[in-house]
Amino acid sequence: MGVVGESLGHAVAATATRPIPKTAGAQVRFLVKRLKGTRPVADLLGVSQRTVERYVREQIKTPRAQLAARLADEVRTRWQPRVKENAKKNAAVSAGIVVETRARFGFTAAPGSTDDGRIRRITQHLPAAYAARLFEAQAVGAPEQQLQAVLAEGLQQEYFKDRGRRADGLLVEFTDIDYVELSL
């Protein structure tokens, strides 16, 4: 997964209204309940079924660092799915999405204007239509380039063209991404 895809995942995960369980035992119990058994959790985490049972009974309390990170990630992806879906729906229908990025932006514009790319740091609210397109592309497994193209088009329209009020023939290239942070 690329920079934009990961950032979109983090933005959706940040909409949870309650924190994930803190202890390894509570996290494993949550996964056992969600996946309906210890065998699927063992397969998911790459440990034995017996190890999962020990975490459930709190016989093992502290997992290795790698397992702890994997466990927290798996819990986070399954935590409060209805809250996350409602947040995605709200962003795609009415609220939109906020993009904060630092990247190189180059332009193709009318003769006589500059098209040299330069690093810019931009924070811009994009309308719901762009959020909907991002979520749809992510849902069908679109490549990172397609997600970046949607963001570039949104930034082109909203930031550089000021919603169609200026720079009519401007086309924006979104390259050399330093970071992208999205929030719903």
N, C-alpha and C positions, 0 to 999 in steps of 0.2 A: 504494500500500500504506500502511496506517495504522500507528499507533504499536505496537499489539499485534502485527500481522503482521511488522513489521520486527524487533521484539524477539525474536519467535519464530525468525525467520531467523538473527539474530545468535547466539542460544542454540545452535541446531543447528550453525552454522559454528564455534562455539567448541569443539566436541567433536573437531575434527580433532587427530590425534596428532602430525602433522608440520607444520611451517610451509610455506606456499606458496613456490614458487621466488621468489628475490629479484630477479634481473635480468630485464629486459624480454625478452631473447632466450630465456631459459629458460621464461618464462611463455608466450611465443608458441609455442615448440616443444611445450609441454604441450598447448596448445589445438589445435595442428595435429594432434597425435597423437590427441587425444580426439575431434575433429570430423572426422578423416580427410581432411585436405586444407587447402590454403592459401585456396582460394576461400571455404569456409564461415567461416573465421576472419576474412577480409577483410570479408565481409558482416556478420558479428557486430560487428566493431569499427568499421565505417564507414570503412575505409581501402581503398586499392587492394591487389590481390593482390601486386603487385610490392613494395609496402611491407612486407607480411607476409614475403615471401621475404627481404627485406633484414634484417629482425629475426631471422629464423631463422639466417642466416649471420653474424650479429653485425656487419653493415655499418652498421647504425644501432643505437646502444646506449642512447640516452636519449630516450624519447618525451615529447611534450608533456604537461603536467600533466593535462589532461583525458583524454587517451588512456591515460596511466599509471593513472589511477583506474579507468577503464572496464575496462582490461586486468586489473588486480588483482581487480576485482569479478567478472569473468567466470571467472577462474581459481578464485577462492574458492568460487563456486557449484558448480563441477564437481570440486573437490578432495576426494578420499577419500569417494566416495559411499557405499561400504559401511560405513565407520566411522560416518558420519552416520546412515545408516538403522538401524544397530544401536543407536546412542544414542537415536534416536527410539523404537525398539521397546522398549528398556529403560525409558525414561521412561513410555511408555504402558502397559506391563504391570506394572512393579513399583516403580520408583524415584519416579515423580511428577515434579513441577516446582516450582521455587522462584520466587515472584513478589516482586519489590520494586517498590513503586509509591508515588507521591505524587499523590494525587487528592482530589477532593471526594467524600465519601460522605454521602448523604442516606438517610433511613430512612422507611419506612412501618411504624408499629408500633401497639401497643395504645393506647387513649386514656390520656392522662395522662403519656405519655413524650414525649421530644423527638424531633422529626423534622427539625430544622434541619441542613442539610448543613454539613460543615466539612472543611477540608483535613487529611488524615492521611497520615503516612508509614508504610507497612506492609510488613513482610517476612514472608512466610508460605509454608510448604511446602504444596502442594496434592497430593492423592493422584493416583495413576496414572490414574484414571478421567477427571479433568479434563484431564490432559495428552493422553490419547487423544482426547477430544472436540475439543481445540484443534487437534491434528494433522489429524483428520478434516475439520474445518471448513476449515482452510487448504488441504487437498488438493482439496476440491471448489470452491475459489474463493469461499468465503463472504465477505460484506462485513465491514468492520471492526466494525460494530455487533454482529454475531453473535459475533465473537471477544471483544469487550468483555463481552457478556452472559455468556459462559461463565466468564470471569474473575470477573465480579461474583458469579455464583452460587457459584463456588468459594470466594471470600473470604467471602461471606455464611455459607456452611456451616461453613467451617473457622475463620475468625477471629471473626466477630461472633456466631455461634450456638454456638461451641465444640463443633462436631461434633454438634449437636442436644441439647446438655446445658442450654442456656438460650435465652432470647429466642425462644420458639417461633413467634410470629406475625410476626417481623421480616422485612421485605423491604428489600434494599439497592439503592440507586441509585449507579452508578459513573460520575461525570461530571467535567468539567474536569480531564482527566488532564494532569499536569505531565510525568511520565515513567513508563515501565514498563520494567523489566528482568527478563527471564526467564532462568533457567539450568536446565540439565538435571542 
